[in-house]
């Protein structure tokens, strides 16, 4: 991007522009995944829709790649690119809750931690992620899997409207009544159609939950996984927990001599009376004796941020994901071979149930294309040491290759890596053809292509 274009853009903005050579550039270009080391032409800290529109126009007119950074958690590093113009939405992070209507208006750069703090003050929430530092925007646009999805659906199922800056710079509101095709596509189609600067969500009653982690011996892992698969089919929708492979961190309730060992874990989240949650947990205890457990009553926001210390900014990230209809004994045997080899305490494997309210929404009602799946599995490779990249990336790839034959094809777009782009059609699933049609209508030149791209 030429210096003259950068300076012209700089003079038109309300927010700050940081270009290569400016003070603060080296800090501004850093993203969450330390494996991504890109040098964009400039980063703009957008202060509103006018700034976003100006950045989009400058990128389109100059032929420069455009990257959109919301919460900044993109594992493939789609919030940046070499030579790109970056629209950083981090300052658009307001969360305004209306308890009377149980709704919230949320800026495109807000995180789930910000969201939960504001909504939780009124005993309200909506389906968010598992890490509180995750961006509201990216998670929602990809669908939005989280603790509350069995009760209230995906994050996108609670989306009421969105303020969107389009590829031509126009600002529109997308909802069921306005720009309905765009609204449909935003709910699962990722950042392919515009820049969402404001979301409006329906909120739900969520205050204190009964939750926390329980660790079981690996020798009991297959039995725990099989019991979970059976239990979750008819479990009360208030239960949003999931099993995992996890190395035990140094937590107060973990025996000191077991810290650093891999376990099959159950992360409990029950949005209901603690006495009922205790009965659910007892069912798992009846299958196998826990090694350690830290389950109790806590604010929902506390559980949503419980894993934050394990995944600080600056780790190396490489992930893979699959959707599955069921975890069969044969597939569980494969997981029991590769899951216990999680390389470090930061890495994990999660088995998210996506039945219940997720299945109440018709397959074609939103763009999320895997409503028939019952589980979304993620192999989340995360580690601090760059010298481990080859070995740990190989663990993720080999594990994925072993479990992929048991999947229905494709993976959750928010869990994918950059090299998953060639299978975009299966990742977006049943609604891919309609998504391409909406892409042609709203972004025919593919201005928004630094993402899990849907080619027009």
Secondary structure by P-SEA (a helix, b strand, c coil): ccaaaaaaaaaaccbbbbcccccccccccccccccbbbbcccccccccaaaaaaaaaaaaaacbbbbbbccccccccccccccbbbbcccccbbbbbcccccbbbbcccccaaaaaaaaaaacccccccccccccaaaaaaacccccccccccccccccccccccccccbbbbbccccaaaaaaaacccccccccccbbbbbbcccccccbbbbbbcccaaaaaaaaaaaaaccccccccccccccccccccccccccccccccccbbbbcccaaaaaaaaaaaaaaccccccccccccaaaaaaccccccccbbbbbbbbbbbccccaaaaaaaaacccccccccccccccccccccccccccccccccccccbbbbbbbbbccccaaaaaaaaaaaaaaaacccccccccccccccccccccccccccaaaaaaaaaaaccccccccccccccc
